[in-house]
Amino acid sequence: MARNNHWDPDDQKQYQHVHDSEVDRGQDERAAERIAAATVNKQRTREGRTLRQEQERRDQGKDNKKG
């Protein structure tokens, strides 16, 4: 299973589900890993849960406090 320190348990579960589904569909292991990781990361981006998005929110909060 891919390890990502920023993924929560639900992300890990989604990764494993997508990975296993891709392997069942005939993808090789490396392709299944890439597809699963991309799927989880895409979902995290849609939900605003990437490190970059979190940093931008923190930075915006700092800017709002200054003015």
Beta strands, then each sheet from edge to edge (+ up, - down):
end
